[in-house]
Amino acid sequence: MVAEPAQTGQNNISFHPIQRNPKIMKARDYDLQALWKGFTANRQFKAAPRIFVSAKDMHYTTDDGRQVLDGTAGLWCVNAGHCRPRIVDAIKRQLDTMDYSPAFQMGHPGEFRVADLIAQLAPADLDHVFFANSGSEAVDSALKIALAYHRARGEGHRNVLIGRERGYHGVGFGGISVGGIPATRKVYNSMLPRVDHLPHTHNPEKNAFSRGQPAWGAHLADELETRIIALHDASNIAAVIVEPVAGSTGVLVPPQGYLERLRAICDKHGLLLIFDEVITGFGRTGCAFAAETFGVVPDMITFAKGVTNATIPLSGVIVRKQIYDTVVNNAPPGMVELFHGYTYSGHPVAAAAAEATLGLYHEEKLFDRAGAIAAHFENAVHRLKGVPHVTDVRNFGLMAGIDLEPRPGKPGARGFDAFLHCFEKGVLPRATGDTLALSPPLIISEPQIDQLVTTIADALRAVD
């Protein structure tokens, strides 16, 4: 139904009937034009919009009533499935009790309970949690904590930050600086000045169709010592940040021994190692964090997405006790130790969602479940080898990347067309260029995995 004009209120904002182009839009009571969507081809999307109106467990429902199997957990984030009552009810109760508590100089019980629960899941002595609201904010917070730590210990000259090519660390200026995806960097001139990058580890000639960690490529970690430290000197480097499994760039799995070598080099030269686990955290690799799966303990872990099952934004940084103690104990008594934070850090409603989510993960043993079903997932996605246009398949845990041969002169077109075909057939993968990525909720069943893969295979046979 078309919205009727509303009376102009005290804020002097007037509302007008929605104008539709009936050739491109179904009947809706909202207009598409005012919204500028991120990471979206807006003109293309608004010409043929794809609209979800509800979700439950493993499925979305579109505005024309179709069920779509969620093969991406939303955006790598709805790990326990959609609209789980335990989480929804916790959010409702919190809103009935207290909507907001000041983030600075005041506290509320929920943020302390959730920080403790997260610290219990983290490896070794990573036992202090700093809250933010998005993965991008978590990354920028971790980088600032690294700089603050070195300054507090009398080495403020350590201000070089090392990322990795093809790494994705959000859209803040810190994250795009240490990130290594050209499209997220090329438009923005002002980035952090003292940054360098490790080479990425993706080499299809050596590692195509790897199952789990590829055997080739651990030596690429040595670039940290032989090139980057040799160039900048270790005394100037603050931290190295990598995704244990690089997600947004197309699921790049670390070679056997690679993360271990990074850890050893950082230890040797006094560099902090940060794992960006915004995607891999909370069960994606079969453990609470990929650090546990790989047996490599970083100095900080960033998290977001799955911590609240994506119901309410919440993110953060888990830091070693030594980092917290150094920053806090070296500040004058009674003074703020870290001049950083967000209005919504540890928001009461987000904390309630996180507490319920973490309880649900534990109660349903979803991390163990993800680890158990990963073998079926691996076998299923590797059945795509030999399907038209497929040049590589790689997987780890409940993550997979399927590379497609690009169309000549049209990079990304084949991947997007395959994505659209899957969507029309009731399956949602993620297209990132000419790579289809899968990261389903941890509650997915074996028949649903088979449906995902079969639909993708059919789509690739259908597109040119």
Buried (B, 14 or more C-beta within 10 A) or exposed (E): EEEEEEEEEEEEEEEEEBEBEEEEBEEBEEBBEEEEEEEEEEEEBBEEBBBBEEBEBBBBBBBEEBEBBBBBBBBBBBBBBBEBEBBBEBBEEBEEEEEEBEBEEEEBEBBEBBBEBBBEBBBEBBBBBBBBBBBBBBBBBBBBBBBBBBBBBEBEEBBBBBBBBBBBBBBBBBBBBBBBBEEBEEEEEEBBEBBBBBBBBBBEEEBBBBBEBBEBBBEBBBBBBEEBBEEBEBEBBBBBBBBBBBBBBBBBBBBBBBBBBBBBBBEEBBBBBBBBBBBBBBBBBBBBBBBBBBEBBBBBBBBBBBBBBBBBBBBBBBBBEEBBBBBEEBEEEEEEBBEBBBEBBBBBBBBBBBBBBBBBBEEBEBBBBBBEBBEBBBBBBBBBEEBEBBBBBBBBBBBBBBBBEBBEEEEBBBBBBBBBBBBEBBBBBBBBBBBBBBBBBBBBEEEBBBBBBBBBBBBBEEBE
